[in-house]
Amino acid sequence: MTAPGEPEVGGRLSTLDRFLAVWIGAAMVAGLLLGRLVPGLDTAIESVQIDGVSLPIALGLLIMMYPVLAKVRYDRLDTVTGDRKLLVGSLLLNWVLGPALMFALAWLMLPDLPEYRTGLIIVGLARCIAMVIIWNDLACGDRDAAAVLVAINSVFQVFMFAVLGWFYLSVLPGWLGLEQATIDASPWQIAKSVLIFLGLPLVAGYLSRRLGERAKGRAWYEQSFLPKIGPWALYGLLFTVVILFALQGEQITSKPWDVARIALPLLAYFALMWGGGFLLGAAMKLGYARTVTLAFTAAGNNFELAIAVAIGTYGAASGQALAGVVGPLIEVPILVALVYVSLALRRRFPAAFDAPGPGTTESGTTESGPAEPGAQHR
């Protein structure tokens, strides 16, 4: 498959797929304008929450993740759990390299801004469990592998987030003679994020496949049901982007220099984590699909948890909270761009075309249609 925008592919993709970057850019602009021009909109959106969880953001993420998780072939997950190179590589990238890299970048680029620095370190500790699902799918990654890696990240997150926060904000700075900070994150707060943003869509996706195949068979499920729900993944993504940018439209447009300072280490972080994951996957000969999955699961972050912890510890108006909010605002356009980079690099993995993988037939098509980004949207 060739990258979006090339003639032989562009003609076969739906309008939604061909102009993905345009739609996301429009959603970002729309959110910023709404947040800036509609008085009190951010307050109104923030008020729609239960136990600190924003219902509009939760709704968007659940709609976004459900179609992708409904496509996972849960009966084939053993092919992922048996891939030790993939699992070990993901654990090292997410729980050793990721937090350490963000710590180094935050101190190197924001030595004079302790609040923003602390906020970025918290972002680096919160490994991705939600939006990475959609980036992986758009880049034609292995969605079964993505489901397993995200689940592993979730378990590690519950047990390791607070421990690593204590280490990177208090212990390590103390050893290095740097300024120390604190973090306040209860196990329930972290588990709640995992249950809502991964547990619910994962259970819904699993039950959809199991019950759908039992009732009408795999052919109906793959060829009729999945194509109908497929477009909702991008609808949910666009809705989430609008809400995120609307919530912070005022802060972003009123503090452009601060946002730019925060954005620099984030840009370096996403590029280095994705690039490192991609190179590692290629070096381990994982094949295109799992190499892309490894790269995106390493680069993404759980911004919902990072923002909640920053607000809970330092307050909604704090610099730490602003740094957490800027995280997804930079992550969205950067990882969209990396989707296109992934597809452009796919030609360097000829085995990806010749050897069928999970959910792929000999002809290079998935059981629900052509193995192209957005094929589910046709």
Number of C-alpha atoms within 10 A of each C-alpha: 18 17 21 22 14 12 10 12 14 16 12 13 19 15 12 16 24 19 15 18 16 12 16 20 18 15 22 25 17 18 24 24 17 21 26 22 13 12 11 12 17 20 11 10 17 16 13 13 13 8 8 13 18 16 16 17 24 18 15 22 25 25 21 27 27 26 28 26 26 25 25 22 16 16 9 13 15 12 12 20 15 10 12 10 15 22 17 11 16 25 18 12 23 27 21 13 17 26 22 18 18 25 24 15 19 25 19 12 14 19 13 10 15 17 17 24 27 28 28 32 27 31 33 31 29 30 28 27 28 26 25 25 27 26 22 27 23 23 26 24 28 24 23 25 27 27 24 17 23 21 17 15 23 25 13 15 26 19 13 18 22 19 14 21 23 17 14 23 21 17 17 15 16 14 9 9 9 14 12 17 16 15 21 15 19 13 14 10 17 24 17 17 22 25 13 17 22 24 18 14 23 23 13 17 20 18 13 20 23 18 12 16 15 11 11 10 13 17 12 14 23 19 14 12 19 21 19 13 17 21 19 20 25 24 16 22 22 23 21 25 27 24 23 24 27 27 24 22 24 19 20 22 14 12 10 11 11 17 21 14 15 25 19 15 23 25 14 13 22 24 17 17 24 23 18 18 25 23 16 20 24 18 11 13 15 20 22 27 24 26 24 33 32 34 29 31 29 31 25 30 26 25 26 24 29 28 25 22 25 28 21 16 16 17 13 14 11 15 21 27 27 24 28 29 27 26 26 24 19 18 21 19 15 15 21 19 12 21 25 19 14 24 22 16 14 22 15 12 16 11 13 18 19 11 13 15 17 18 18 17 15 11 12 19 16 19 17 21 17 17 20 23 24 22 22 27 19 16
